[in-house]
């Protein structure tokens, strides 16, 4: 087990990339904070997931710093060095595992079919690990990773950031508070209009490699449904590949029947010319509908960072959802989104011994549903 009493975690006077003088050094907002023990984090993969979703949130967490990045791209290596001064850049995961000094957490943001093997290597090295979704390509792989982490007593979690979307947090509050009554039907959509494929591995790869929209967006939608309504007793699926040259699915519908009787209808598509509501929940006493997407992804892509002095994960009243029944309908406030909470909880899990933000066993159940949908 990695011994954090004498670990590589260091004490820095820092806030999202500032020096002792308080001068911004990395493009992140200057926030003066007290000296804290910091975990050195290595990110394997610096594409969209690593550079946009993981690195900014790690840099925003006072008890973490981006210490290393693995990428085979010279362009991405320069990007990482510009965004995180002092970061070590490795051309391969082998180089990282050969030289893990100063690393206290491995984040795996590489192609889906590498997730399980890299997670096992991190665990074998005694290093805590966060795996981007999907956790693995098969449930058997996922079970092997979880078993290895439990055997080595290594902290392990999966990055299901959409649990901290502002709209989902609002839905979760309404469900748990009972304000909807008994939820009979839950509708959830991630739909896009991308009639021309981008040519990435997510499009060109096969489903056996973890490519396709079911693994990509479906991992989020299934996880959210399971979080709200628990185990699933029946799975119905429609999987299609609509665009020329696509090897995996790009247009999927899932109908899940939960053990508690709730039915979840989930749509994920790259070929939807008219988008449906993000959520529609129908209960025995009230319903709730909300359109659009949580703003955190767009803000991260645009270069905004948490704690820049402006509200984070917030939406304006015109984008609030509608709650009610029959003729009695009203707009209700949307709770703020909170992606930074994931790494705050991961830091606490490693340094304070609290639970990891997402139990990796949840991801095993998500993969089992994906396998049922694919007829595996």
Residue, then its C-alpha position, 0 to 999 in steps of 0.5 A: x500500500x502507498x504510505x501517505x504518512x511518508x508519501x510524495x505529497x508536498x506542502x506548497x503555498x499555491x492556488x490554481x497555479x500561483x507562486x508564493x508572491x500571488x502572481x498567476x503563473x498558469x492562466x488559472x485565477x489567483x486564489x491565496x490559500x493557506x499552505x496545504x499538503x498537496x498530492x502530485x497527480x499524473x494524468x495519462x492522456x491529454x486529449x479532451x478528457x485529460x486537458x479539459x475535464x481532469x486537469x483544470x479540476x485537479x488544478x482547482x483543488x488546493x490539495x492537488x497539483x498536476x505533476x505529470x502528463x502522459x501524451x505522445x503528441x508534441x502539441x499536447x505536451x506543449x499545451x500541458x507545459x504552458x497550462x501547468x508550469x513545471x509539469x513532467x511530460x512523458x511520451x508513454x505510460x511505461x516511462x511514467x511507471x518507470x519514474x513515479x517519484x512525486x506521484x500520489x494519484x494516477x488519473x486515466x484519461x486514455x482511450x477506453x480499451x486501455x483503462x483496465x490495464x492501466x488501472x491494474x498497473x497503477x494499483x500494482x504500483x500501490x498508487x490510488x487511481x481515478x479512471x475516466x468513464x467507461x471504467x472498462x470495456x467489460x464488466x469482467x475487466x471492471x471486476x478484476x480492477x476492483x478486486x485488485x484495488x481491494x486486495x492492495x487497499x488502494x483508493x479507486x474511483x471512476x470519474x462520473x462527473x455528470x452526477x454533479x451537473x446542475x440539472x441532475x443535482x436538481x432532479x436528484x433533489x426533487x426525487x429524494x425529497x418526494x416532491x414528485x410523488x412516486x416516479x413512474x417514468x424518467x426520460x433522459x437525453x444526450x442528443x447531438x446533431x453531428x451528421x459528419x463523423x469527426x474521424x476519431x477513435x470514438x467514431x472509427x473504433x468498434x464497440x468491442x474496443x469501447x467505441x460508440x455512443x453507448x459507451x461514451x454518453x450511455x455511461x453517464x445516462x445509465x449511471x444517473x438512472x441507477x443513482x436515482x432509482x437503483x437496480x435494473x430488472x429488465x433492459x430493452x435496447x435499440x442500437x444503430x449506426x446511422x452515419x457512413x463509415x461508423x463501426x460502432x453505434x451512434x444512435x441508441x435508445x435504452x428502456x430500463x425497468x428498475x426493481x422499484x417499478x420506475x421506468x427509465x427511457x434513455x436516448x443518446x445520439x449524434x444524429x438528432x436534428x431536433x433535440x429533446x428535453x434533457x430531462x423529463x420526470x413524471x411522478x404520481x403528483x408532479x412532473x419536471x422538465x428541463x432543457x439544455x445542458x449544464x454549463x460546466x463543460x462549455x465553460x471548461x472548453x472555453x477556458x473558464x476555471x472554477x473559482x474565477x470570482x464568478x458563479x460556477x455551474x450556475x444557470x440563469x432563470x430563463x434556463x430553469x426547469x418547469x415543475x408542476x402538474x396540469x395547469x399549475x406549472x412554475x419555473x423553479x431554480x436550478x441547483x448549481x453544478x459542482x464538478x470540483x466536488x469530485x477531486x475535493x472528495x478524492x483528495x479527502x479519500x486519500x489524505x483523510x481516509x474518507x470514502x471515494x467520490x464514486x464507488x467503482x462497483x457502481x461502474x460494474x453495474x453500468x457495464x453489465x447493462x451496456x453488455x445486456x444492451x449489446x447482447x453480449 
